[in-house]
Each structure stands twice: as structure tokens, then as C-alpha cells.
Amino acid sequence: MILLVSHEEDDHLAPMLAELARLGREAVVVDTAGLPGSVAVSAEHGPAGDRRLLRTADGAWVDLARVGSGWWRRPLPPARDPRIHDPGEASWAVNETYEAMAGFWDALPVTWVSPPKAIETAMMKTWQLPAARAAGLEIPQTLVTSDPGAARAFVDRLGLDRVVCKAFSATPENWRETRLVGKAEYAVLDRVALAPVIFQEFVPAEVDLRVTVVGEQLFPAAIHSQELPYPLDFRMFLDIGQGVRMTPATLPDDVGDALLRLLKAAGLRYGAVDMRRTPDGRHVFLEVNPAGQWRFVEEVTGQPMTAAMARLLADLDAARLASRPPSPSCC
């Protein structure tokens, strides 16, 4: 059995379930937002071994000893239980759920795509860039700071309109596009004292590249961002539903090998990598999202990413269960 930790609002879930069904593989979905009410877990540990059970939202109990592989796909945090009316007690209950589950998933004898703790670490931009450089990838000059003086010195050194600024995260409520630091932005650099900002050398682009890595397979796609009215951030046009031209691409062998080294160093089996190919042919790493989207690329380019992910999960499931000794009775 394959465990899919996801939720119905994720548009990747239904295609994945369909592809696993086509392969004849059984899958179970758990939405962690249902913890600890509609979804429940039970973990029993003793001298004879461990027993872990999961109750899904439909009330069915699953013995997690049957699970060989798992897909950790943007799980939602547990919600406050409306039955608890006191705000302080409701927050305490949510934290208790978090504490109970914090080590539960990583402790499962499951091969994850990818391990939750590996995803958490690899999400950090301040971890990614040194790791990418160590893997052999070219990275842009970057400053992460909440000090206005350091920000001004970095911009002064590289020049106005030669530096972009970025946010660490993007949510529907708080979304910030990548933008050049011009005179207007330079005038308000004191505001970085309120929250750290990523400042990065502007990398000119022939095309943007989204490289979807599934196991050992790479699916590079060229995003023709320079054709857009705002070529700095193609995401703006995805969000408002405008067409963004994308085509399958190729990578030099050394760049592909370096990306695989980076994911191996991060402990990841999946990653959505953003790069830029410059007009003079260099490939510059920008970031990797360990749980990034791929459907928006697959739908345009036809690259079989969902099929590759389903096959990876199926192969890992079979390999893990074949190597696992019989589970002792607990406890």
C-alpha cells in the first residue's frame, strides 16, 4: 500500500490516484488537517516491537505495516477543534497534536518521497544556495539580511537595477513578486529591519528553466519568460490564468549530474528546480522547491511527470516491503 499525505484541494492528488490505479497499486490518502478528530493515529510501542494504525476520514483503519512508500505532498496543519471553545485550550490542543505527530511520520518504516524532515530543511533558502554551489552548480551573488546598511552596501556594489529582491515564502494572503531594486526600492531599504529579505544579483535570461526531478529522472522545461510583459517573474501570469509558453528542454550532462547530487545531499527524491539559462549559455541555479508544483508544466509540455512519480512510488513500495522482515506482534 502507498500512503499519500495530501488533501483534496491539491490538484496533483486526483491525477496521482488515477495513475496509481492504472498501475494496479492500492493507495490510501490522509489529510492531516483532519487530525486529531476525523483522522486519527495510534502508535503502540513495547519490547516486542511497534504497531502503528491510521484511521482515515471515512472511518477505515489502516495498519501502517502494510505501507512501503509514502508521498509527502504539502500536508495541512491540524485545525482548531470547534468543540473546544476556550481559545487558549484550543491552541494547546493543536500544539499537543503537533507534538504527537512531529516524529510519527519520520519514524514510520516507509520510504518517503521525500522524508518530511528532509523537505523541511531543504525548503530553507539559506541552506539551498551553499549546497547547490557544493554540488557544482553556479549560483548568483546573494545576500539575506535584515540590516539596512548591509542591504544598501550590496546594492551599491552591484548597482541599481542589477539586484532583485525576493520574499522567502508566498501565500495567497501575502504574495510578493520578484522585483528589481530601483530608486523607489532603494529609498525604502530601511524596511528590511522589519523582516529579512533576499537580495540577489540579477541574472539575465534567455529562458527560465523548471527542472522537475523525480528519483533519477529529470524533466527540464524552458519557460519563455522573456516573452511576457513582466519577464522577472512568470508566476504572475500563471496566477492570473494567462498563457505562458513552455517547451521541453535539455540540460548539459554536468548540470543534470549536479542537480542529482544536490537532491541526494538534501535527502530528497523529488524537487522542482528553478534555474535561468543566460544568453551566453550558462545555467544558473535559483532555488529548489522540495514539494513544488509540476502539473502546470506537464499540462503544457506533455512531459510524463505524474506517471514517473507514480512509478517511483510503486517501485519504492515494492522494494521496501520485499526487504522488510515480518512485523512482530506488539506489545
Secondary structure, 3 states (H helix, E strand, C coil): CEEEECCCCCCCHHHHHHHHHHCCCCEEEECHHHCCCCCEEEEEEECCEEEEEEECCCCCEEEHHHCCEEEECCCCCCCCCCCCCCHHHHHHHHHHHHHHHCCHHHHCCCEEECCHHHHHHHCCHHHHHHHHHHCCCECCCEEEECCHHHHHHHHHHHCCCCEEEECCCCCCCCCCCCEECCHHHHHCHHHHHHCCEEEEECCCCCEEEEEEEECCEEEEEEECHHHCCCCCCCHHHHHCCCCCCEEECCCCHHHHHHHHHHHHHHCCCEEEEEEEECCCCCEEEEEEECCCCCHHHHHHHCCCHHHHHHHHHHHHHHHHHHHCCCCCCCC
